[in-house]
C-alpha cells in the first residue's frame, strides 16, 4: 500500500506570499482523507487536481479559522456537484453546532448525509478503523482544544513466494500460509512449510499530523517511531518566547521533537506571515533534524516500501 501526503496549504493565520491556509490530502489504499480545511482549500484542491468526490473523510484539528473556515464552502460545493454518498466529518467539540447553525440560517439541506463525530479533548482515541488502516487522535497543547492525527497501516500478511506458484494450493491453504501458518497433512506431517512458501510481509507505514501546539515532550509518546511526521513550525528560535506565549512551536523545537521521537522524516509547516523567505527556517530545523523538508503547496510526500 503506502501513504501519500499532498500539501494544499501551509500558512499560519492569514494568506501571505501566495501561501494558503492549512489543508492536506492523505491517500492510503486508494482512500482519500482531508486534514483541515482552511480558507481557499477547495480552490487549492482544484489547482492540484484533487477530486472532491473521492474524499470520504474530513478531519478538523481545531476551531481556529485558518484550519476550518473553508469547510462550509467545500461542503456546499460537494452538494452543488450532486454528491449522494455519505461523508465522515470528524472534529473538535463545537463543530456540530457551527455546521448546524450555518445550514439553518441559509436554509440548506445537503443531498448527502454527514456522519459527524466530535473527538474528546486531551485523550487519544480511535477515530477510524478500516480493514487496512487506523486513525487515532493525538492530544495537542494549544490555546483551544486541538488534536493531531495518527495514521497507521495495519500489519500486512505474508506474501506467497512466486517460485512456488505452480503448486496446487487451494484458497484455505493460501490463507494459512499468508497468516504465517504451516499447512499440515492429516497425519500431522508438514505439507507446505510457511518459511519456504512465503516471503516476509511488506512494511506497513505510519504518518503523524501534529497541528498547532506548544512544544511539550509528552508528545513524543504519541508519535514515537513514525515514518513521517508533520509538525508545525510557526516561528524561528529568536521568537521562542512569542511561540510559547501563543502556544506554537519554533522550527528548532520541531526538529528536536523529531529527534526525540526517532521519526523517519519530518515536514514542517504553519509558517508565520513574518517569513517571506522560508530557507532560514529550513536551515534551523535541519540543524536539529537533518531529514526535514518544508510543507510547500503542491508537494507530495510518499511512504512506500
Protein Blocks (a to p, Z undefined) as FASTA:
>chain_A
ZZcdddfbfcehiaeehiacddddddeehiacdehjaehklmmmmmnopafklpmbdcdf
bjcfklmmmmmmmmmmmmmnopabdcdddddehjlmmmmmmmmmnopacfbdcdddddde
hiacdfbdcfkbccdddddddfbdcdddddddddddddddfklmmpccdfklmmmmmnop
acddfkopafbdfklmpccddddddddddddddddfklmmmmgoiabdcdddfbafklmm
mmmmnopadfklmmmmmmmnopabdcdehiafklmblmlmmmmmmmmombacdddehiac
dddZZ
